[in-house]
Amino acid sequence: MKIKAGLYIGIAIVLIVGGALLAVKGKDAVSQAESRKQGILDAEQKTIFYQNSPGSIVEVSVAVGDSIKQGEVLFKVKSAEGETDVVAPEDGSVNKIIVKPGDLVQLGMPMAVLQKNNFYTDLYIQESEIQKLEVEQSIGVYFPYLEHPTEVTGVITSIAAAPQFASLRMSREKGQADLSVFLVRVTMEGNADLLPGMTAEVKLDEVTD
């Protein structure tokens, strides 16, 4: 009987210790998940509007997907005042062309949509972590799913002044209320490896106050 009792006690101890270890690992996993914030990479866009006298499109000088430089001619328009060029206001690429040769254009009509070389991602940060961050702060942005994971330097350009919504805790502990969440936008310069739609990640545990 004593042997059986000892065996049962030993099994109980193993179960208790094992459960405690699993609980610790579970909390570590939750903490790690909460410290890694992911967002979708997107690119800033700019619509080109016609700014001259009414006329007709005589030439479209670019195609969708073309890389362009500031000042590069996008369209040629013939009006009563003669032929004028519509040029790119900044570097980027052509995302959409709205007009075609022969179309009539008037002041304020959209002609094309350009994709800027600046990228951004929006992150939702809990109020318990928001004090680590501030506008114009530099921050590392990781792209973990590339063939060769890479990191670029981003800059926080905005932090929402008010909580966007309530975030339920992954584990509810007695006496703790749900945390509110803030919207943080991080911008970065584009490069050949980055494309809109990629997953961007910020590790808050690597950010110092």
ChimeraX attribute file (.defattr): number of C-alpha atoms within 10 A of each C-alpha:
attribute: neighborCount
match mode: 1-to-1
recipient: residues
	/A:1	6
	/A:2	7
	/A:3	8
	/A:4	9
	/A:5	10
	/A:6	11
	/A:7	12
	/A:8	12
	/A:9	12
	/A:10	12
	/A:11	12
	/A:12	12
	/A:13	12
	/A:14	12
	/A:15	12
	/A:16	12
	/A:17	12
	/A:18	12
	/A:19	12
	/A:20	12
	/A:21	12
	/A:22	12
	/A:23	12
	/A:24	12
	/A:25	12
	/A:26	12
	/A:27	14
	/A:28	12
	/A:29	12
	/A:30	14
	/A:31	13
	/A:32	14
	/A:33	13
	/A:34	17
	/A:35	18
	/A:36	14
	/A:37	18
	/A:38	20
	/A:39	18
	/A:40	14
	/A:41	21
	/A:42	20
	/A:43	21
	/A:44	14
	/A:45	17
	/A:46	16
	/A:47	15
	/A:48	20
	/A:49	16
	/A:50	19
	/A:51	13
	/A:52	16
	/A:53	16
	/A:54	17
	/A:55	22
	/A:56	20
	/A:57	19
	/A:58	18
	/A:59	16
	/A:60	16
	/A:61	12
	/A:62	16
	/A:63	13
	/A:64	13
	/A:65	13
	/A:66	12
	/A:67	16
	/A:68	21
	/A:69	14
	/A:70	11
	/A:71	13
	/A:72	16
	/A:73	18
	/A:74	20
	/A:75	22
	/A:76	19
	/A:77	24
	/A:78	19
	/A:79	17
	/A:80	9
	/A:81	10
	/A:82	9
	/A:83	13
	/A:84	17
	/A:85	15
	/A:86	20
	/A:87	17
	/A:88	20
	/A:89	15
	/A:90	16
	/A:91	17
	/A:92	22
	/A:93	21
	/A:94	22
	/A:95	18
	/A:96	15
	/A:97	18
	/A:98	11
	/A:99	17
	/A:100	14
	/A:101	13
	/A:102	13
	/A:103	12
	/A:104	16
	/A:105	22
	/A:106	14
	/A:107	12
	/A:108	12
	/A:109	16
	/A:110	16
	/A:111	18
	/A:112	20
	/A:113	18
	/A:114	26
	/A:115	22
	/A:116	20
	/A:117	17
	/A:118	16
	/A:119	21
	/A:120	23
	/A:121	24
	/A:122	20
	/A:123	20
	/A:124	21
	/A:125	25
	/A:126	20
	/A:127	14
	/A:128	10
	/A:129	16
	/A:130	17
	/A:131	10
	/A:132	13
	/A:133	18
	/A:134	15
	/A:135	13
	/A:136	13
	/A:137	12
	/A:138	17
	/A:139	21
	/A:140	17
	/A:141	22
	/A:142	19
	/A:143	20
	/A:144	14
	/A:145	12
	/A:146	12
	/A:147	7
	/A:148	9
	/A:149	9
	/A:150	13
	/A:151	14
	/A:152	14
	/A:153	13
	/A:154	22
	/A:155	19
	/A:156	20
	/A:157	16
	/A:158	15
	/A:159	20
	/A:160	12
	/A:161	9
	/A:162	10
	/A:163	17
	/A:164	12
	/A:165	12
	/A:166	13
	/A:167	17
	/A:168	12
	/A:169	13
	/A:170	12
	/A:171	8
	/A:172	10
	/A:173	9
	/A:174	6
	/A:175	5
	/A:176	8
	/A:177	12
	/A:178	13
	/A:179	16
	/A:180	17
	/A:181	22
	/A:182	22
	/A:183	18
	/A:184	20
	/A:185	19
	/A:186	27
	/A:187	24
	/A:188	22
	/A:189	15
	/A:190	17
	/A:191	11
	/A:192	5
	/A:193	9
	/A:194	18
	/A:195	13
	/A:196	14
	/A:197	12
	/A:198	16
	/A:199	18
	/A:200	24
	/A:201	21
	/A:202	21
	/A:203	17
	/A:204	19
	/A:205	13
	/A:206	11
	/A:207	14
	/A:208	8
	/A:209	9
